[in-house]
Protein backbone atom coordinates (compact mmCIF):
# COMPACT_ATOMS: atom_id res chain seq x y z
CA UNK A 1 0.00 0.00 0.00
CA UNK A 2 1.23 3.46 -0.91
CA UNK A 3 2.63 5.47 2.03
CA UNK A 4 0.78 8.67 2.95
CA UNK A 5 3.60 10.98 1.84
CA UNK A 6 3.70 9.40 -1.61
CA UNK A 7 -0.10 9.38 -1.72
CA UNK A 8 -0.24 13.16 -1.18
CA UNK A 9 2.08 13.71 -4.14
CA UNK A 10 0.13 11.27 -6.31
CA UNK A 11 -3.20 12.88 -5.32
CA UNK A 12 -1.97 16.34 -6.30
CA UNK A 13 -0.76 15.08 -9.70
CA UNK A 14 -3.99 13.16 -10.30
CA UNK A 15 -6.11 16.19 -9.32
CA UNK A 16 -4.37 18.33 -11.94
CA UNK A 17 -5.18 15.71 -14.59
CA UNK A 18 -8.76 15.12 -13.46
CA UNK A 19 -9.74 18.76 -12.98
CA UNK A 20 -8.07 20.03 -16.14
CA UNK A 21 -6.26 23.22 -17.13
CA UNK A 22 -8.90 25.57 -15.70
CA UNK A 23 -7.96 24.62 -12.13
CA UNK A 24 -4.88 25.10 -10.00
CA UNK A 25 -3.94 22.52 -7.38
CA UNK A 26 -1.56 23.07 -4.47
CA UNK A 27 -0.71 21.09 -1.37
CA UNK A 28 -1.12 22.95 1.89
CA UNK A 29 -1.72 22.52 5.62
CA UNK A 30 -4.54 24.35 7.37
CA UNK A 31 -5.59 24.71 10.98
CA UNK A 32 -9.26 24.02 11.66
CA UNK A 33 -11.28 25.93 14.26
CA UNK A 34 -10.63 23.03 16.64
CA UNK A 35 -6.88 23.65 16.36
CA UNK A 36 -6.09 20.51 14.33
CA UNK A 37 -3.54 20.75 11.51
CA UNK A 38 -4.78 19.03 8.37
CA UNK A 39 -2.97 18.36 5.07
CA UNK A 40 -5.17 19.42 2.17
CA UNK A 41 -5.28 19.92 -1.56
CA UNK A 42 -6.20 23.56 -2.18
CA UNK A 43 -8.02 23.85 -5.52
CA UNK A 44 -8.91 27.08 -7.31
CA UNK A 45 -11.35 26.84 -10.19
CA UNK A 46 -13.88 29.03 -11.98
CA UNK A 47 -17.60 28.42 -11.60
CA UNK A 48 -19.98 30.58 -13.65
CA UNK A 49 -17.30 33.19 -14.05
CA UNK A 50 -16.46 33.31 -10.33
CA UNK A 51 -13.35 31.90 -8.73
CA UNK A 52 -14.10 29.19 -6.20
CA UNK A 53 -11.75 27.66 -3.66
CA UNK A 54 -12.15 24.02 -2.67
CA UNK A 55 -10.33 22.06 0.00
CA UNK A 56 -9.88 18.30 -0.21
CA UNK A 57 -8.74 16.76 3.07
CA UNK A 58 -5.98 14.31 2.22
CA UNK A 59 -6.40 12.10 5.29
CA UNK A 60 -10.03 11.43 4.27
CA UNK A 61 -9.00 10.68 0.70
CA UNK A 62 -6.25 8.36 1.91
CA UNK A 63 -8.64 6.40 4.13
CA UNK A 64 -11.01 5.70 1.23
CA UNK A 65 -8.08 4.99 -1.09
CA UNK A 66 -6.80 2.31 1.31
CA UNK A 67 -10.28 0.77 1.23
CA UNK A 68 -9.92 0.27 -2.51
CA UNK A 69 -11.58 3.34 -4.07
CA UNK A 70 -9.88 4.49 -7.31
CA UNK A 71 -8.07 7.80 -6.89
CA UNK A 72 -9.63 9.60 -9.92
CA UNK A 73 -13.15 8.77 -8.75
CA UNK A 74 -12.31 9.90 -5.22
CA UNK A 75 -11.05 13.25 -6.49
CA UNK A 76 -14.16 13.82 -8.59
CA UNK A 77 -16.60 12.92 -5.80
CA UNK A 78 -14.78 14.89 -3.11
CA UNK A 79 -14.43 17.94 -5.38
CA UNK A 80 -18.16 17.92 -6.05
CA UNK A 81 -18.96 17.63 -2.34
CA UNK A 82 -16.51 20.38 -1.41
CA UNK A 83 -18.12 22.71 -3.91
CA UNK A 84 -21.48 22.30 -2.19
CA UNK A 85 -20.31 22.52 1.41
CA UNK A 86 -18.11 25.51 2.06
CA UNK A 87 -16.06 25.83 5.20
CA UNK A 88 -17.86 29.14 5.64
CA UNK A 89 -20.85 27.10 6.80
CA UNK A 90 -19.01 26.66 10.11
CA UNK A 91 -19.19 30.37 10.89
CA UNK A 92 -22.15 31.59 8.82
CA UNK A 93 -25.69 30.28 8.45
CA UNK A 94 -26.06 29.81 4.69
CA UNK A 95 -29.55 28.30 4.77
CA UNK A 96 -31.21 31.32 3.15
CA UNK A 97 -33.81 31.40 5.93
CA UNK A 98 -34.26 34.02 8.64
CA UNK A 99 -33.29 32.88 12.16
CA UNK A 100 -35.97 30.91 13.94
CA UNK A 101 -38.48 33.09 15.76
CA UNK A 102 -37.68 36.23 13.76
CA UNK A 103 -40.71 37.53 11.79
CA UNK A 104 -40.32 38.04 8.05
CA UNK A 105 -40.89 41.78 8.38
CA UNK A 106 -38.32 44.47 7.72
CA UNK A 107 -39.28 46.33 10.88
CA UNK A 108 -38.39 43.24 12.92
CA UNK A 109 -35.15 42.60 11.06
CA UNK A 110 -33.63 45.98 10.25
CA UNK A 111 -31.94 46.53 13.63
CA UNK A 112 -30.21 43.16 13.32
CA UNK A 113 -28.51 43.45 9.92
CA UNK A 114 -24.78 44.14 9.86
CA UNK A 115 -22.06 44.22 7.22
CA UNK A 116 -19.38 41.53 7.21
CA UNK A 117 -16.02 41.71 5.48
CA UNK A 118 -14.96 38.66 3.48
CA UNK A 119 -12.50 37.87 0.71
CA UNK A 120 -14.13 38.50 -2.66
CA UNK A 121 -15.99 35.52 -4.10
CA UNK A 122 -15.90 33.52 -0.87
CA UNK A 123 -19.70 32.94 -0.86
CA UNK A 124 -21.04 32.12 -4.35
CA UNK A 125 -24.74 32.95 -4.60
CA UNK A 126 -24.65 35.49 -1.75
CA UNK A 127 -24.86 39.17 -2.85
CA UNK A 128 -21.64 41.04 -2.19
CA UNK A 129 -20.31 44.52 -2.91
CA UNK A 130 -16.71 45.57 -3.25
CA UNK A 131 -15.50 47.13 -0.04
CA UNK A 132 -14.26 50.72 -0.49
CA UNK A 133 -10.68 49.48 -0.10
CA UNK A 134 -8.78 49.79 -3.35
CA UNK A 135 -7.06 46.61 -4.48
CA UNK A 136 -7.57 44.72 -1.21
CA UNK A 137 -9.76 41.93 -2.63
CA UNK A 138 -12.37 42.37 0.10
CA UNK A 139 -16.15 42.43 -0.24
CA UNK A 140 -19.07 43.43 1.98
CA UNK A 141 -21.76 40.84 2.70
CA UNK A 142 -24.82 41.58 4.84
CA UNK A 143 -26.00 39.22 7.55
CA UNK A 144 -28.64 39.03 10.27
CA UNK A 145 -26.92 38.87 13.64
CA UNK A 146 -28.76 37.59 16.70
CA UNK A 147 -27.83 38.03 20.36
CA UNK A 148 -25.78 35.32 22.05
CA UNK A 149 -27.71 32.65 23.94
CA UNK A 150 -26.38 31.31 27.24
CA UNK A 151 -23.06 32.95 26.48
CA UNK A 152 -22.75 31.19 23.12
CA UNK A 153 -22.43 33.39 20.04
CA UNK A 154 -24.89 32.39 17.31
CA UNK A 155 -23.83 32.24 13.69
CA UNK A 156 -24.96 35.24 11.65
CA UNK A 157 -27.34 34.43 8.81
CA UNK A 158 -26.11 35.57 5.40
CA UNK A 159 -28.77 37.60 3.57
CA UNK A 160 -29.72 35.98 0.26
CA UNK A 161 -31.64 37.53 -2.68
CA UNK A 162 -34.76 35.58 -1.70
CA UNK A 163 -34.60 37.03 1.82
CA UNK A 164 -34.32 40.56 0.40
CA UNK A 165 -37.42 39.97 -1.74
CA UNK A 166 -39.32 38.48 1.19
CA UNK A 167 -38.53 41.52 3.32
CA UNK A 168 -39.73 43.85 0.56
CA UNK A 169 -36.58 46.00 0.42
CA UNK A 170 -33.76 46.70 -2.02
CA UNK A 171 -30.09 45.82 -1.78
CA UNK A 172 -29.31 49.53 -1.38
CA UNK A 173 -31.58 49.82 1.65
CA UNK A 174 -30.07 46.66 3.11
CA UNK A 175 -26.48 47.89 2.83
CA UNK A 176 -27.19 51.40 4.10
CA UNK A 177 -29.06 50.02 7.11
CA UNK A 178 -26.31 47.51 7.87
CA UNK A 179 -23.65 50.22 7.76
CA UNK A 180 -25.69 52.48 10.06
CA UNK A 181 -26.07 49.63 12.56
CA UNK A 182 -22.33 49.07 12.44
CA UNK A 183 -21.65 52.71 13.30
CA UNK A 184 -23.99 52.47 16.29
CA UNK A 185 -22.55 49.18 17.51
CA UNK A 186 -19.66 50.31 19.66
CA UNK A 187 -16.68 49.60 17.41
CA UNK A 188 -13.55 50.18 19.39
CA UNK A 189 -9.79 49.71 19.41
CA UNK A 190 -7.72 48.10 22.13
CA UNK A 191 -4.04 48.44 22.94
CA UNK A 192 -1.97 45.37 22.15
CA UNK A 193 1.22 45.14 24.17
CA UNK A 194 4.43 43.60 22.89
CA UNK A 195 4.91 42.27 19.41
CA UNK A 196 2.10 42.18 16.88
CA UNK A 197 -0.10 39.10 17.47
CA UNK A 198 1.95 38.07 20.53
CA UNK A 199 -0.65 39.17 23.06
CA UNK A 200 -3.81 38.15 21.23
CA UNK A 201 -4.71 35.70 24.00
CA UNK A 202 -3.78 37.89 26.95
CA UNK A 203 -6.37 38.54 29.64
CA UNK A 204 -8.78 41.35 28.85
CA UNK A 205 -7.60 43.42 31.81
CA UNK A 206 -4.21 43.82 30.11
CA UNK A 207 -5.90 45.65 27.26
CA UNK A 208 -7.47 49.07 27.54
CA UNK A 209 -10.01 50.98 25.48
CA UNK A 210 -8.64 53.72 23.28
CA UNK A 211 -10.60 56.96 23.69
CA UNK A 212 -8.96 58.96 20.92
CA UNK A 213 -5.95 59.00 18.59
CA UNK A 214 -3.60 56.04 18.52
CA UNK A 215 0.06 56.38 19.47
CA UNK A 216 2.68 56.05 16.71
CA UNK A 217 4.45 52.71 16.60
CA UNK A 218 1.99 50.98 18.94
CA UNK A 219 -0.27 48.15 17.84
CA UNK A 220 -4.03 48.16 18.37
CA UNK A 221 -6.77 45.62 17.79
CA UNK A 222 -9.82 47.04 16.02
CA UNK A 223 -13.02 45.06 16.38
CA UNK A 224 -16.60 45.32 17.67
CA UNK A 225 -17.70 44.66 21.24
CA UNK A 226 -18.60 40.99 20.68
CA UNK A 227 -15.22 40.54 18.87
CA UNK A 228 -17.17 38.61 16.25
CA UNK A 229 -16.96 39.70 12.59
CA UNK A 230 -15.41 42.88 13.93
CA UNK A 231 -13.11 43.52 10.96
CA UNK A 232 -16.10 45.32 9.44
CA UNK A 233 -15.23 48.19 11.79
CA UNK A 234 -12.91 49.32 8.98
CA UNK A 235 -16.07 50.54 7.23
CA UNK A 236 -16.63 53.09 10.02
CA UNK A 237 -15.00 56.12 8.35
CA UNK A 238 -15.42 58.54 11.24
CA UNK A 239 -13.89 56.11 13.71
CA UNK A 240 -10.90 55.55 11.44
CA UNK A 241 -10.38 59.29 11.08
CA UNK A 242 -10.51 59.78 14.84
CA UNK A 243 -8.10 56.94 15.55
CA UNK A 244 -5.61 58.02 12.88
CA UNK A 245 -5.69 61.71 13.72
CA UNK A 246 -4.88 62.40 10.08
CA UNK A 247 -1.81 60.14 10.15
CA UNK A 248 -1.06 57.16 7.92
CA UNK A 249 -1.65 53.67 9.32
CA UNK A 250 -0.95 50.09 8.34
CA UNK A 251 -3.77 47.58 8.72
CA UNK A 252 -2.98 43.92 9.37
CA UNK A 253 -6.08 41.82 8.53
CA UNK A 254 -5.55 39.22 11.22
CA UNK A 255 -9.01 37.70 10.62
CA UNK A 256 -12.60 38.51 9.67
CA UNK A 257 -13.16 39.19 13.37
CA UNK A 258 -10.49 41.81 14.02
CA UNK A 259 -7.65 43.73 12.43
CA UNK A 260 -4.52 45.32 13.83
CA UNK A 261 -3.83 49.03 13.34
CA UNK A 262 -0.31 50.47 13.44
CA UNK A 263 0.29 54.19 13.06
CA UNK A 264 3.16 54.61 10.61
CA UNK A 265 6.22 56.02 12.36
CA UNK A 266 8.60 55.29 9.50
CA UNK A 267 10.37 52.42 11.26
CA UNK A 268 8.87 49.56 9.20
CA UNK A 269 8.38 48.71 5.56
CA UNK A 270 5.06 47.35 4.35
CA UNK A 271 6.77 44.20 3.10
CA UNK A 272 7.52 43.28 6.72
CA UNK A 273 3.84 43.45 7.61
CA UNK A 274 2.90 41.47 4.48
CA UNK A 275 5.23 38.65 5.51
CA UNK A 276 3.86 38.67 9.05
CA UNK A 277 0.25 38.39 7.86
CA UNK A 278 1.09 35.46 5.59
CA UNK A 279 3.02 33.68 8.33
CA UNK A 280 0.23 34.04 10.90
CA UNK A 281 -2.42 33.01 8.36
CA UNK A 282 -0.56 29.81 7.62
CA UNK A 283 0.21 28.88 11.21
CA UNK A 284 -2.65 30.20 13.28
CA UNK A 285 -5.77 31.33 11.37
CA UNK A 286 -8.44 28.91 10.19
CA UNK A 287 -9.15 29.22 6.46
CA UNK A 288 -12.72 30.40 7.01
CA UNK A 289 -11.49 33.19 9.29
CA UNK A 290 -8.91 34.66 6.92
CA UNK A 291 -9.51 38.10 5.46
CA UNK A 292 -6.38 38.83 3.44
CA UNK A 293 -2.87 37.62 2.66
CA UNK A 294 -1.14 40.96 3.06
CA UNK A 295 -1.34 44.26 4.91
CA UNK A 296 -3.46 47.25 3.86
CA UNK A 297 -2.58 50.94 3.98
CA UNK A 298 -4.73 53.74 5.42
CA UNK A 299 -4.05 57.17 3.93
CA UNK A 300 -4.43 59.68 6.74
CA UNK A 301 -4.92 62.62 4.38
CA UNK A 302 -7.67 61.12 2.19
CA UNK A 303 -9.15 58.49 4.52
CA UNK A 304 -8.68 55.88 1.79
CA UNK A 305 -7.83 52.25 2.52
CA UNK A 306 -5.83 50.57 -0.22
CA UNK A 307 -3.63 47.54 -0.65
CA UNK A 308 -0.31 49.32 -1.13
CA UNK A 309 1.07 52.53 0.28
CA UNK A 310 2.47 53.76 -3.03
CA UNK A 311 -0.43 53.03 -5.39
CA UNK A 312 -1.38 55.90 -7.69
CA UNK A 313 -4.13 57.97 -6.10
CA UNK A 314 -5.96 58.63 -9.38
CA UNK A 315 -7.65 55.19 -9.28
CA UNK A 316 -11.01 55.46 -7.54
CA UNK A 317 -12.20 53.03 -4.88
CA UNK A 318 -15.69 51.60 -5.21
CA UNK A 319 -18.09 52.61 -2.46
CA UNK A 320 -20.48 49.93 -1.16
CA UNK A 321 -23.30 52.48 -1.49
CA UNK A 322 -22.56 52.93 -5.19
CA UNK A 323 -23.03 49.32 -6.28
CA UNK A 324 -26.32 47.83 -7.30
C-alpha positions, 0 to 999 in steps of 0.5 A: 500500500502506498505510504501517505507521503507518496499518496499526497504527491500522487493525489496532487498530480492526479487532481491536476489531470482530473480537474483540467487546465482551468484549475490550479492545485496546491498542497497545503496545511490548514488549521481548523477551528478546533486547532487541528492541523490538516494536510489538504489539496487547495483547488482554485477553479472558476464556476460561472465566471467566479473563482471558487476555492475548494479544500480536499482533506488528504487524510479522508481521501487516503482512508477511502483509497486504502479501502480500494476506491480508485483515486480519480473517482475519489477526487471527482466525488470529493471535489463535487462535495466540497463545492457544495459545502463551504467551510464558511458554513461553520461560521455563517448560516447559509440556509437562506432562511431568517433565524428561527423566531424572527418575523419576516418583516423588515421592521423586525429585522432591520436593527439586526442586519450588519455588514461583514467583510470577506475575501471576494468571491468567498460565498457564491450565490450570496450578494456582495459589494466591493468594499471601499478598499482599493485593491484589497480583494475584500467584499461586503456581505450583509447578515442578520446577527442575533444576540448570544444565547447562554453565552454562546455566540450564534452564527450570523445568517447571510442575507440571500436575494430571496430574503431581500425579496421576502422583506420587501426591500432593495439591496441599497436599503439593506447595505445602508441600514447595515452600515448604520447599525455598524456605526452604532454598535460600539466599534472600538480599538484596544491596545496590544502590548508587545509584538504584533499578534503576541498578546492576542490571547492575553487577559482582557484586563491587560488591554485598555479601550482607546478613547482617541488618537492612537500612538505612533508605533503601537499596535491596536486591535480594532473590532466590535464589542462581541469581537465577532466579525469585527473587521467590518469596523474598517467601514466606520469612516469617522472612527478611522479618522478619529483613531488616525488623527490624520496620520497614515496607518498600516492595517494587518487583517488578522481575521474577519473578526479583528484587524490590527492598526499600526500608526506609521512612524517610518520604522517599518516597511510594508513588506515586513507586515505582508510577511507577518500576515502570511506567516500568521495566516498559515500557522494560526488562522483557520481558512474560514477566518482569513480576510487577506494575505497581506497588509493594507494601507490607510491614507491619513490625508484622504481616509482611503484604505488601499492595498499598497502605500504607493499606489497611484491615487488617481484610481477610484475606490468603489463605495459599497453604497454605489453598487447595485 
